[in-house]
Every structure is written in C-alpha cells, then in structure tokens.
Amino acid sequence: MVVIAVDGPSGSGKSSVSKAVAARLGLAYLDTGAMYRAATLWCVDGGTDLADQAAVAYAVRGMPLEMGVDPAAPTVHLGGRDVAAAIRATEVSTAVSQVATNLEVRAELRRRQRAVIEAENAPGGFSGGQGIVAEGRDITTVVAPDADARVLLTASEEARLRRRSLEVHGAADASAVEATRDQVLRRDRDDSTVSQFQVAADGVATVDSSDLDFDQTVDAVLAVVAQ
Ligand code: CDP
C-alpha cells in the first residue's frame, strides 16, 4: 500500500512522468487535472454559465465521471462517453481555471479523488491494493498530505513552454512557443490563487526537470520514492 503524490505547473512533465512511475511500480495512476478538465467540459456542454459559481458547483456535483486508473491506458468517461480527447481542446484549456478556482468544485473533486486513492489502497482496485500515483496541483498539500512520497516537479519557464508547445502545436519554434506562452502562464497565475504549486511545501521533495531528459526525470522521482 503506497500513495505517491506529484504536483507541478503546466508543462513540468508531471503527467507523463507520473504515468511512467506508476507503471514501473505496478501502481494505479490518477490524473486529477483531467477531472477538472472533465468538469469544465461537462459545464460547457451542458450550457452552464461558468460565471455562475452556484450553478457550476451544482452541475459538477451531479457529473457522471468515471476515471480509468491503468497507467498504460488511463481513461476519462463522462456519462459513458470517452472524453479523453475532448478535455484537451483549447476551449477547455482556456476555461478550466475558472471552474478549478470554484471552491465548491474543489471540495467535490477532492472528495472523489480521495475515494479513488482509498479504493486503490484496498484489495479489489486496479492495483490490487498496491497503491496509486496521484498528480495535480494540490495533491502533496491538500488531497494527500500524508502520502508516502511527495514530489513537486518543476522546470524552468523556458523548458515548460517548449514542452507544452511541442505537445499542442507539434513544434517548438519561436512562433509556436509564443502561441503557448499566454495560455500556460495565465493558467499558472490563475491556478496559483487557489493552489500552492510553485514552491515545495514542507517535507515535499523538489525535482527540477529543466536539464533532465524523460528517463532521468522518472529515475529522479523513483529515487525520492525509494528514500
Ligand atoms: O495542462 P496541464 O498539465 O498544465 O494541467 P492539468 O494537469 O491538465 O490540469 C488542468 C487544470 O486543472 C489546471 O490548470 C488547474 O486549473 C486544474 N487543476 C487543479 O486546480 N487542481 C489539481 N489538483 C489539478 C488540476
């Protein structure tokens, strides 16, 4: 039974690194950012006014979300529909901070995240009770502050913009990086108003991936877990 918590800003590589760590250790994997993205899609598709905090909270409480926690093939279903691609659309990326800064939404999604973590620490979950790697913005500090290992994955602004630009535009030339800059930095700034993920909290190990390749970053996180 183990819980590994990984937080980090946009483009830090936390999703791909957390998936690889979970696969290596035979653990389940939970992408909490995908849950905030799904909540945003649910509200947008349902015509909920994102500025109406009470209406958004009400909609999210009723959201039929199913998270698949296999790190080799994580899934996100909303009312039975596979929304893995839809939650990455620009429309969702630009609106997600507005939904994620709604405190009632956060309370609801944290409750669901803790339920997934508990299920993986009991026999019968995907991992057969082995445990889980959960990643996001507030896992090390609020969702699972008692996790066995807690890591803040950081990277320089330049490295984060280059990675996100490659993901979204398939290129990292100057104009692609510029197109990514506004969205990523604005989201980091907006998210920072409710989650503290820019500086490691007490007892949280920092892994700076700016000058590490993917495998080196995975190894650095595994080294923290082994401590
Ligand atoms: O695209 P990126 O990897 O930066 O973000 P993500 O992990 O997909 O998360 C999308 C959004 O969900 C973030 O920008 C936050 O607004 C929100 N989020 C959050 O508030 N708390 C978390 N634990 C995870 C994500």
Boltz pocket constraint, residues with backbone or C-beta under 6 A from the ligand:
constraints:
  - pocket:
      binder: B
      contacts: [[A, 8], [A, 9], [A, 10], [A, 11], [A, 15], [A, 32], [A, 33], [A, 34], [A, 36], [A, 37], [A, 96], [A, 97], [A, 100], [A, 101], [A, 135], [A, 136], [A, 137], [A, 138], [A, 139], [A, 187], [A, 191], [A, 195]]
      max_distance: 6.0
